[in-house]
Amino acid sequence: MRELEAGDLDKGVLSVLGNLSDMGDLTIAEAKEVFRKIKKGKSSHVLVAVVTDGQIAGTTTLLVEQKFIHGGGLVGHIEDVAVGPAYEGQGVGSALVRAGIAKAKELGCYKVILDCKPELVGFYERIGFRKHEIGMRIDLANS
């Protein structure tokens, strides 16, 4: 497990994320621009699981939010946990989540939160998460 590097974009990161959600028409060049923006900020950490041949088996993102509450503490948000189809069921997803938790702890976060689909609750409970509150969402159309 390590943080995403620019060269990883040519080693399967986009196809792994495509297993999670629609990637639209994002090109490698556009992905490199997104990567540049992510690296410019200090609040986003993209972690990847790399296999022996250098290909990406999975990825997740840790977003770090600065709060006013809890004495100005930090909260980690785990997002976009994705594993390539060939690596599902091999512990890659749980290793990525644990790496995100470890990174959040290293950065001084007082908690880590995430949203998930109901069918994934058991997976996250096995890692140590517990149900807490209700997630809500509103989709904003590009206008």
trRosetta pair geometry for C-beta under 8 A, 3 or more apart (Angstrom, degrees):
i j d omega theta_ij theta_ji phi_ij phi_ji
1 47 5.9 10 -173 180 97 114
1 48 7.4 169 -145 83 55 38
1 49 5.8 -28 -93 -96 72 68
1 50 8.0 166 -90 13 24 79
1 95 6.2 -156 -59 150 125 101
1 96 6.7 170 -117 -102 119 52
1 99 4.0 -136 172 -98 155 151
2 5 7.8 1 117 -26 117 100
2 47 7.0 172 94 -148 20 74
2 48 6.5 -24 67 58 67 81
2 50 6.8 -15 30 0 105 122
3 45 6.0 -80 -117 -165 109 89
3 46 6.5 90 -162 73 72 60
3 47 6.0 -59 -101 -99 47 58
3 48 7.5 58 169 14 16 85
4 8 5.3 -118 -156 53 76 147
4 13 6.9 63 -134 -110 120 147
4 35 7.0 -124 125 -132 125 109
4 38 8.0 15 70 103 131 146
4 46 3.9 -11 1 98 131 111
4 47 7.0 -125 -31 -89 80 10
4 48 5.1 98 -86 -23 72 116
4 59 7.0 40 -78 -135 115 118
5 8 5.1 112 59 -14 69 102
6 9 6.3 -37 -177 3 47 113
6 32 6.4 51 -153 -134 97 92
6 35 5.9 135 -108 130 72 150
7 10 6.2 -54 -172 34 55 105
7 11 6.8 41 138 -15 74 117
8 11 5.1 -72 -149 44 48 112
8 12 7.9 -65 179 51 73 65
8 13 5.2 74 137 -43 95 124
8 48 5.8 -159 -158 -24 156 174
8 50 7.6 -99 -114 -91 115 110
8 56 5.7 81 -169 -64 103 126
9 13 5.5 -58 -111 37 44 128
9 14 6.9 49 -160 -29 71 101
9 28 5.8 125 142 -152 112 85
9 31 5.0 160 -150 115 127 124
9 32 5.9 -164 64 -74 172 76
9 35 6.3 -95 -60 -40 132 148
10 28 6.5 47 -85 -144 73 136
11 50 8.0 19 125 -127 144 96
11 54 5.7 -99 -138 137 144 88
11 55 5.3 -161 175 -122 95 45
11 56 5.2 115 111 -16 95 92
12 15 5.1 -60 -156 46 69 109
12 16 5.7 72 145 -27 88 100
12 55 5.1 44 6 -165 144 87
12 56 4.3 -166 80 45 100 93
12 84 6.7 -8 163 -80 127 139
13 16 5.8 -58 -151 35 30 112
13 17 6.4 25 155 -14 66 107
13 31 7.5 151 87 178 119 144
13 48 6.7 -66 -101 -107 104 131
13 56 5.0 39 -72 45 63 170
13 59 5.8 58 -142 -47 87 152
14 17 5.7 -54 -147 40 33 110
14 18 6.3 43 150 -28 64 104
14 23 6.0 83 -174 -143 92 155
14 26 6.6 -157 -136 96 125 114
14 28 7.3 -111 -18 -89 148 68
14 31 6.0 -87 -73 -86 119 157
15 18 5.2 -46 -149 28 36 121
15 19 7.3 48 149 -27 59 92
15 84 6.9 40 111 -113 95 104
16 19 5.8 -46 -168 17 38 114
16 20 7.7 28 140 -10 61 102
16 56 5.5 -95 -20 114 144 110
16 57 7.3 101 -108 141 137 17
16 58 6.0 -180 -168 -113 137 33
16 59 5.6 113 106 7 136 104
16 82 5.1 126 146 122 85 112
16 83 6.8 -53 -161 -161 103 13
16 84 4.6 -67 -107 -64 87 84
17 20 5.5 -56 -162 34 48 112
17 21 6.8 -38 165 47 79 82
17 23 6.1 99 103 -87 103 111
17 59 6.5 -36 -65 59 88 129
17 80 6.8 -4 -128 -175 99 118
17 82 5.1 123 -104 64 45 170
18 21 7.5 -96 -132 69 28 42
18 22 7.6 25 -139 -132 69 23
18 23 4.7 -51 -90 -21 87 124
19 82 5.6 135 70 -169 96 103
19 83 6.8 -82 97 77 146 43
19 84 6.1 167 -19 -117 152 36
19 85 5.9 -167 -115 -44 135 79
20 80 6.2 102 131 -155 165 71
20 81 7.5 156 -107 84 136 42
20 82 3.8 -84 -38 -98 126 114
21 80 7.7 -75 9 -124 124 91
21 82 8.0 -95 7 -87 80 130
23 26 5.2 -95 165 31 93 113
26 30 5.1 -130 -156 87 70 126
26 31 5.7 85 159 -61 111 90
26 34 7.8 -11 -153 -14 127 142
27 30 4.6 97 52 9 77 100
27 31 6.8 -135 98 -5 41 87
28 31 5.4 -54 -146 37 32 115
28 32 6.4 38 152 -24 65 101
29 32 5.7 -50 -152 30 31 113
29 33 6.9 32 149 -17 61 102
30 33 5.6 -51 -155 33 38 113
30 34 6.6 40 147 -19 67 101
31 34 5.4 -49 -149 35 37 114
31 35 6.3 43 149 -22 66 103
32 35 5.4 -47 -147 34 34 117
32 36 6.5 42 150 -24 63 100
33 36 5.6 -46 -150 30 34 115
33 37 6.7 33 151 -16 62 102
34 37 5.8 -56 -154 36 33 111
34 38 6.4 35 149 -21 66 105
35 38 5.6 -53 -148 35 33 113
35 39 6.3 28 156 -15 67 107
35 46 7.9 -80 -123 28 81 151
36 39 6.0 -58 -147 40 28 108
36 40 6.4 37 151 -30 63 105
37 40 5.5 -49 -149 25 32 117
37 41 7.0 20 158 -7 62 102
38 41 6.4 -68 -160 41 31 100
38 44 4.9 -94 -155 95 88 131
38 46 6.3 20 160 -17 154 118
41 44 5.6 53 89 17 118 101
42 64 7.9 -53 126 60 70 125
43 63 6.2 29 145 -163 91 69
43 64 4.8 -134 -154 61 71 82
43 65 7.2 69 -165 -78 125 38
43 66 7.7 -88 -108 -19 124 90
44 61 6.4 -18 -165 -169 93 109
44 62 7.4 153 -156 83 44 53
44 63 5.5 -14 -103 -107 74 70
44 64 7.5 -146 -66 17 32 78
45 61 7.0 148 79 -160 48 59
45 62 4.5 -12 62 60 101 100
45 63 8.0 -171 26 -75 68 28
45 64 7.3 48 -2 -20 104 106
45 100 7.8 157 91 -127 111 75
45 103 5.7 -151 108 158 157 149
46 59 6.4 0 -179 -171 95 111
46 60 7.6 176 -153 92 56 35
46 61 5.1 -27 -101 -102 70 81
46 62 7.9 -167 -77 24 25 67
47 59 6.7 161 87 -154 52 60
47 60 5.4 -9 59 62 98 81
47 61 7.4 173 17 -92 73 28
47 62 6.7 44 -13 -7 111 103
47 96 6.0 155 103 -152 116 83
47 99 5.1 171 176 114 156 126
47 100 6.0 -144 19 -72 145 77
47 103 6.7 -152 -64 -24 132 150
48 56 5.2 -63 -167 -134 123 108
48 58 7.0 162 -156 88 56 49
48 59 4.8 -19 -103 -100 74 85
49 56 7.0 103 70 -165 57 64
49 57 4.5 -60 101 65 106 102
49 58 4.3 24 31 50 119 91
49 59 7.3 -136 15 -65 74 43
49 83 7.8 3 41 -116 136 85
49 87 7.6 168 98 161 133 158
49 92 5.0 -177 82 -156 169 97
49 95 6.1 86 -99 93 130 120
49 96 5.6 -86 -38 -70 112 98
50 54 6.4 -20 -171 -143 111 34
50 55 7.3 150 -154 78 66 33
50 56 6.2 -44 -100 -103 64 54
50 57 6.9 167 -111 7 11 91
51 54 7.4 -44 73 27 65 16
51 55 5.3 -11 47 63 108 84
51 56 7.8 171 7 -112 85 6
51 57 5.0 98 -39 -46 102 114
51 87 7.6 -142 -60 -90 126 131
56 59 6.3 7 175 -49 127 104
56 84 7.2 131 107 -34 71 126
57 83 6.6 -5 149 -151 75 79
57 84 5.6 -109 -157 26 44 112
57 86 7.7 -101 -133 82 83 91
57 87 4.1 106 -166 -77 103 169
57 90 8.0 -75 -180 74 137 129
57 92 5.0 -122 131 -130 118 146
58 81 7.5 7 178 -175 114 67
58 82 6.1 -179 -152 97 74 53
58 83 4.0 -20 -99 -105 116 67
58 84 6.4 -125 -68 0 63 74
58 87 6.2 -126 -41 96 100 141
58 92 4.3 142 -9 151 141 119
58 93 6.2 -144 -149 -77 158 55
58 95 7.9 119 64 68 139 98
58 96 5.2 -107 119 -50 124 141
59 80 7.1 -21 110 127 92 103
59 81 7.9 -172 96 -142 46 35
59 82 5.5 -3 57 59 80 95
59 96 7.0 139 -174 -136 8 143
60 78 6.0 -6 171 -165 126 94
60 79 7.1 147 -172 75 76 43
60 80 6.0 159 -139 89 51 69
60 81 4.4 2 -100 -99 111 65
60 82 7.2 165 -76 18 61 63
60 96 4.5 129 -3 158 123 119
60 97 6.6 123 -57 -77 173 53
60 99 7.6 143 52 71 122 103
60 100 5.4 -69 108 -56 133 131
61 78 7.4 144 80 -158 51 47
61 79 4.6 -28 70 68 103 95
61 80 5.0 39 13 48 105 114
61 100 8.0 55 101 -113 18 126
62 76 5.4 -25 -165 -161 103 107
62 77 7.1 141 -160 69 50 48
62 78 5.9 -23 -100 -98 70 64
62 79 7.7 167 -87 22 22 78
62 100 4.5 168 -71 -149 113 93
62 103 5.4 173 29 87 168 129
62 104 5.9 -143 -161 -61 135 91
62 112 7.9 -49 -136 -134 105 113
63 76 7.3 139 73 -160 47 52
63 77 4.3 -19 61 60 99 105
63 79 6.1 33 -8 -1 109 124
64 74 5.5 -7 -173 -171 101 117
64 75 7.3 154 -155 77 52 42
64 76 5.8 -25 -100 -100 71 65
64 77 7.7 -165 -74 18 24 78
64 104 7.1 170 -96 -120 96 78
64 107 5.9 -83 -107 132 148 155
64 109 6.5 -125 -129 -76 96 114
65 74 6.8 147 73 -158 47 61
65 75 4.7 -18 59 61 103 94
65 76 7.9 -175 18 -81 78 17
65 77 6.4 55 -16 -17 112 112
66 72 7.0 -11 -176 -174 89 76
66 74 6.1 -33 -99 -101 51 75
67 70 5.7 41 92 44 138 100
67 72 6.4 170 83 -151 65 26
67 73 5.3 -7 52 67 117 66
67 74 6.9 -178 8 -92 91 22
67 75 5.9 68 -38 -11 121 105
68 72 6.3 -14 -134 -92 31 61
69 73 7.2 -47 100 35 59 96
70 73 3.6 -45 111 17 114 127
70 110 5.6 -137 168 42 149 160
73 108 7.8 -140 -153 139 75 93
73 109 7.5 92 165 -151 95 43
73 110 4.5 -8 178 -4 143 128
74 104 7.8 -168 121 -163 111 81
74 107 6.3 -98 115 125 158 102
74 108 5.6 84 33 96 130 85
74 109 4.5 -90 105 -99 97 63
74 110 6.7 135 62 1 58 76
75 109 5.9 90 -130 -152 17 104
75 110 6.9 -43 -85 53 64 80
75 111 5.7 -11 -128 67 84 85
75 112 7.5 153 -174 -98 64 32
75 113 6.6 -2 176 10 112 107
76 100 7.0 155 163 160 133 90
76 101 7.5 152 94 -115 153 43
76 103 7.6 136 -127 92 144 84
76 104 3.2 -51 -46 -118 159 130
76 107 7.3 120 -75 61 111 125
76 109 4.1 -14 -24 -122 98 172
76 111 7.2 -150 36 105 79 43
76 112 4.1 -23 76 -109 111 83
76 113 7.3 156 87 21 59 59
77 112 7.5 177 -78 -159 20 64
77 113 5.8 -23 -109 70 67 82
77 114 6.7 129 -167 -89 58 59
78 81 6.6 25 155 -51 108 106
78 97 6.2 52 -165 -133 160 78
78 100 4.7 87 -107 139 111 155
78 101 7.7 -27 -61 -58 133 68
78 112 6.1 44 -23 175 103 109
78 113 7.5 -164 20 92 79 33
78 114 4.2 -35 64 -80 95 121
79 114 7.1 -171 -69 -130 44 92
81 93 5.8 76 165 -150 118 92
81 96 6.0 147 -139 100 93 130
81 97 6.2 1 -110 -69 140 93
81 114 7.8 27 -19 -159 120 149
83 87 5.2 -122 178 89 101 102
83 88 5.4 130 108 -86 124 66
83 92 4.8 127 -127 90 122 122
83 93 4.9 -77 -40 -62 133 91
83 96 7.6 -157 -74 -1 94 141
84 87 4.9 66 65 19 87 106
84 88 7.6 -130 93 -35 42 77
85 88 5.9 -29 -150 -10 37 115
87 90 5.3 -88 -172 38 64 128
87 92 4.7 32 149 -14 119 154
88 92 7.6 -81 -94 39 28 116
88 93 7.7 26 -129 -25 61 117
91 94 5.5 -59 -157 48 62 108
91 95 5.6 66 145 -27 84 106
92 95 5.7 -60 -148 38 28 112
92 96 6.4 30 154 -21 65 106
93 96 5.7 -55 -150 33 30 111
93 97 6.5 27 155 -15 65 105
93 123 7.1 -19 116 180 135 132
94 97 5.7 -52 -146 37 35 110
94 98 6.2 36 155 -18 66 106
94 123 7.4 -136 -75 -178 93 90
94 126 7.3 -56 -110 100 130 109
94 127 5.6 -167 -140 -87 92 110
95 98 5.7 -54 -145 40 30 111
95 99 6.3 34 153 -22 64 105
96 99 5.6 -54 -148 35 31 112
96 100 6.5 34 151 -20 64 103
97 100 5.5 -51 -152 34 34 114
97 101 6.5 36 150 -19 65 102
97 114 8.0 -66 -134 -23 109 162
97 124 7.3 -153 -150 -117 162 77
97 127 5.4 -23 106 -146 138 163
98 101 5.5 -50 -148 35 35 113
98 102 6.3 38 152 -20 65 104
98 127 6.6 -142 -64 -152 83 111
99 102 5.6 -51 -146 37 33 113
99 103 6.3 35 153 -20 65 104
100 103 5.7 -52 -146 35 31 111
100 104 6.4 33 153 -20 64 105
100 112 7.0 129 127 -155 97 144
101 104 5.7 -54 -150 35 31 113
101 105 6.4 32 151 -19 64 105
101 112 5.4 -121 -113 12 75 167
101 127 7.9 177 -28 160 144 116
101 128 7.9 56 -108 62 164 130
102 105 5.7 -53 -149 36 32 112
102 106 6.3 36 151 -22 64 106
103 106 5.5 -52 -148 35 33 116
103 107 6.4 25 154 -13 65 108
104 107 5.8 -62 -149 42 30 107
104 109 3.9 -43 176 32 92 141
104 112 4.8 121 77 -80 172 114
105 108 7.8 58 179 -62 30 17
105 109 6.6 -73 -74 49 31 88
109 112 6.1 75 120 -66 143 76
113 132 7.6 -97 -125 72 105 125
114 124 6.9 -147 73 -129 125 144
114 129 6.9 -61 42 -115 105 154
115 135 4.2 85 -122 -103 119 160
116 120 4.2 -107 167 83 125 121
116 121 6.5 164 90 -73 122 53
116 123 7.7 -143 -180 63 158 108
116 124 5.7 -179 0 -23 160 143
117 120 5.0 82 60 8 80 106
118 121 5.9 -21 -163 -21 44 114
120 123 4.8 -47 -167 34 71 122
120 124 6.2 61 140 -15 87 102
121 124 6.2 -67 -153 43 31 103
121 125 6.1 32 153 -23 69 110
121 131 6.7 6 -148 -73 121 102
122 125 5.5 -53 -140 36 31 113
122 126 6.5 37 158 -24 64 101
123 126 6.1 -57 -160 28 27 111
123 127 7.2 19 147 -13 60 106
124 127 5.5 -54 -154 35 41 112
124 129 4.1 -29 156 49 100 133
125 128 7.7 143 -172 0 32 6
125 129 6.0 -88 -84 71 39 74
125 130 6.7 68 -117 -98 83 48
125 131 7.9 -17 -81 -31 108 78
